[in-house]
């Protein structure tokens, strides 16, 4: 029996519902024609959904010499996160909850217990002095030659102190009053706004609160680069802009192409360059701004992390308070077993002791972790320095020769203030060669030499395509329609019909 032709308008969810199971059953690469022929779905609606699936499931896109796109999903189509990702998320959630609870308890355990232990200490000292039957201690400041009442030359001399508001001092041979008026007349320096006390305590324990990174910051930089380079970008450009490996840069290029309606073009020598003509049309001025809105990856060195931003005095005061609590809570924990009734022992002993230990233990663990992180930052900055030497001039001259670690030692002054060894430079070159797919060769002296041929080829292909673009195609023509103008015409016509007078009120 004959059936009618399919004229149904497929929605995006319906297309996904048909495409995802088919792509899971078909792990090998396929063209749009293969997929459309096997599913019967409309090609025009299927292609944009395919691109979204590539971006969503980290798929792979290849282009042949004729510009034909080939789709594949070597990593599968599944949304389940890995165990490592789930564990990391669980640990982050637990750590954030612990920080919230610990910060809420700081006011109680640090300040309140400090006051409680201080009161206990003062009471103990007073009780000890009161128990002294002989009264040998001279609490009133009188010497042995004084009686019970103390004469004018004895106790009163100790208790009376010079009044800072009435004392005069000699200045240039004359005396100048230091009364309250003089103090008020002295100009006060503008005080720098300091963070609140509790924020300093939080930072002592947990360090500086890191601002959430802008998830679109990197994408804005890439789009700014595209607009500054005739709407053309290659995977090697993305690697040089972000510091990613070429494999990862290809995924970013695929995402940009899907998200911003780009196209993959193939150069004469088979290099892939991504074009974004729709991004180039602008209603702004035709002249480009002189300031760059993007930067190369090697131009952004990482700053070393710090344990906290408090000054030394603040850290000492906080540490002294917690040490005071630690000693007293440790004393009650050891000496109060069986002596303090009910809940008094845990409230004065183990509970504040555990808090005080954590108060010092968390920064110590952070310090160990920070040292490792700073070492990793140092290595990444060395990689940046070498990349700057290798590629920064190449971006301008398009010349990139093979180099080894011994060659880089000749440019020691240009690689920053830190002294590098051949071993360090070899490690850096190895990482760059792995990430940026360099060819490894041995020279006549048996030294390992790296040639970044793919970077050279793709950069040259991108430059050739940019040179062939006519920027006039992106200029706006004279406007043929303006919604505001139309609304004015409609309003005038309405007024004329209602009042009989053009534009008048009647």
Secondary structure, DSSP 8 states (H G I E B T S, - for coil): -----------HHHHHHHHHHHHHH--S-EEHHHHHHHH---HHHHHHHHHHHHHHTT-EEEE-TT--EEEE-TT-S-----HHHHHHHHHHHHHHHHHHHHHHHHIIIIIIHHHHHHHHHHHHHHHHHHT-SS--S-TT---TT--SS--TTTHHHHH----TTT-EEEETTEEEE-SHHHHHHS----------HHHHHHHHHH--------TTHHHHHHHHHHHHTTTEE-HHHHHHHH---HHHHHHHHHHHHHHTT-EEEE-TTS-EEEE-HHHH--SS-SS--SS-S---GGGS------S----HHHHHHHHHHHHHHHHHHHHHHHH-TTTS-TTHHHHHTHHHHHHHHHHHHHHHHHHHHHHHHHHHHHHHHHHHHHHIIIIIHHHHH-----B-HHHHHTTGGGG-SS---HHHHHHHHHHHHHHTT-EEEE-TTS-EEEE-HHHHHHHHHHHHHHHT--GGGGS----S--HHHHHHHHHHHHHHHHHSSTT---
